[in-house]
């Protein structure tokens, strides 16, 4: 075995050049080669206490899969990851490893942590390229479980139960499975072919996916039980966008980030002759500082925007988006307007319909300068307006990206399902709701959060559902 690689810096991730990638939807990060992956794996010290595992919501056996990479056994590494994660190619791309597993890495004390996420991506991509055999379907155990939503929590719960022999049906409201993975995350960060590949693997395990089914409208949770399902997992996400409540938000050219990204990602609005309209060209302002805001801004650029602004009311230090995404946005020429907050969307009325201000069009956004005061309840310094500091930015479109809430449809059609003040479904530590045999997890419970935390919730619920149905036997 070769000696450990004690380089304090991780191997850089190859990427498209900023000038080229800003005008295409091809994946930005290009992935490690076999040689680079093995070299990066050699930076792992294989700690006995495995602190990195404690930072992983799905508890992947990280040192074990990295050890297999050192040996050149890439398929063996994949099989280790697959024991814990149903979506390794997805997690290797969009999971915020820097605040989770990598934040616990010992190598990060005196240098950079091991590139765990980059190695996970390499292993998953290697498997998807060289292993065409689908997994064997487990022996049926005679139990039926329904999953509401095909996002990361639903797919994870479905995969874990299918591996145990459950007959699992996933109900998806949209026409394509994947939830936020297909409608929310752009192609240049997560190619949709990768999501489809992960879904096909679950189908091979016996998972049935029914699209265009809105639970709470097409079917209710009660009707699922009437159809013979013995347990239900709700992973319907948080698809209800939040707005600021400022004048001008009803003008044409104002989008929620959810709508903007769904039109581009799922409905292919970037094509020359799309089936759905979307703003292309001009100047665009994106309000917010999270990962979704970065996705919306970088998408607007690729759709042909001449200038894109990100308007965020705190400083760069408080910006919640992943550092890598922020760096990529800056490299691509997106301008960050920090310590600024919108107070009005400016526009003019359509002369053909001057009586209806909703038919007006965006011409700009009025902002006020901010300064940071004392920390709030979450420990972040509270932004305070500076009186008399208003100024205007000329833009042709505004994308609001300040968070989302769970859709109230399921709650309103399911008796006895308790929710909190934010609309999130209330669950116990196993994901069990106030309704017997109904579990929930992911953004439907927490509000908008990370893909990997949703997967962790799906995994926890799958374990609890298995224990519940086994105990009934």
Helices and strands as residue ranges (DSSP letters): H 18-21, H 34-41, H 51-54, H 62-70, H 74-82, H 88-94, G 97-99, G 101-104, G 106-108, H 116-130, E 144-148, H 152-162, E 167-171, H 180-183, H 192-204, E 208-210, H 221-226, E 231-234, E 240-241, E 254-256, H 257-265, E 283-287, H 291-302, E 307-312, G 316-318, H 323-331, E 335-338, E 340-348, G 351-353, G 357-359, E 361-375, E 381-385, E 391-394, E 397-400, E 404-405, H 409-413, E 438-440, H 443-446, H 451-472
